[in-house]
Amino acid sequence: MMKYRTDGKLAVVECKKCGGNGYISWEVIMPQGFTRDIGYPDSETAECRDCAGYGWIPSHLVVDTED
């Protein structure tokens, strides 16, 4: 998702860390407990720190490292 200003210049860019949805998720292994005889994989989700949950970053804050 890219948004453009009226003069045609890019105003915001999609966050690359979260893919534009504003949240990141990762796998967490839950340990064995009294009610469960084995551990199991689960997932955790949190707001993306790079874009603060918006899914985009203002273009003036993005540093282009590609040559």
C-alpha positions in Angstrom: 0.0 0.0 0.0 1.5 3.3 -1.1 -0.1 6.7 -0.7 0.8 9.6 -2.8 0.5 13.4 -2.3 -1.2 15.6 -4.8 2.1 16.5 -6.4 2.8 12.8 -7.1 5.5 12.3 -4.5 5.3 9.4 -2.1 3.9 10.5 1.2 4.1 7.2 3.2 5.6 3.8 2.6 4.4 0.4 3.8 6.2 -1.0 6.9 8.5 -3.8 5.8 8.7 -5.4 9.3 5.0 -6.1 9.7 4.0 -6.2 6.0 1.6 -3.3 6.4 -0.8 -4.8 8.8 0.6 -3.1 12.0 1.2 -6.3 14.0 3.9 -8.9 14.2 3.5 -12.4 15.5 6.0 -15.1 16.5 5.9 -18.7 17.8 6.1 -19.3 21.6 6.5 -22.8 23.1 4.1 -23.2 26.0 5.4 -25.5 28.8 3.8 -28.6 30.3 1.5 -27.9 33.1 -0.8 -29.6 35.7 -3.7 -29.7 33.3 -1.7 -30.6 30.2 0.7 -33.5 29.9 2.9 -32.0 27.1 3.9 -28.6 25.9 2.6 -27.1 22.7 3.5 -24.3 20.2 1.4 -21.2 20.4 1.7 -17.7 18.8 2.0 -14.3 20.3 1.0 -11.0 18.6 2.2 -7.5 19.3 2.0 -4.0 17.8 4.8 -3.4 15.4 7.4 -1.0 16.9 8.7 0.3 13.6 5.3 1.7 12.5 3.5 1.9 15.9 0.7 -0.2 14.6 -0.2 2.0 11.7 1.3 -0.3 9.0 3.0 2.6 7.2 5.9 5.0 7.9 6.1 8.6 6.7 8.5 8.7 3.8 10.7 11.4 5.3 11.6 9.0 8.2 12.6 6.1 5.9 16.3 5.7 5.1 16.9 4.0 1.8 19.9 1.7 2.1 19.6 0.1 -1.4 22.0 1.2 -4.1 
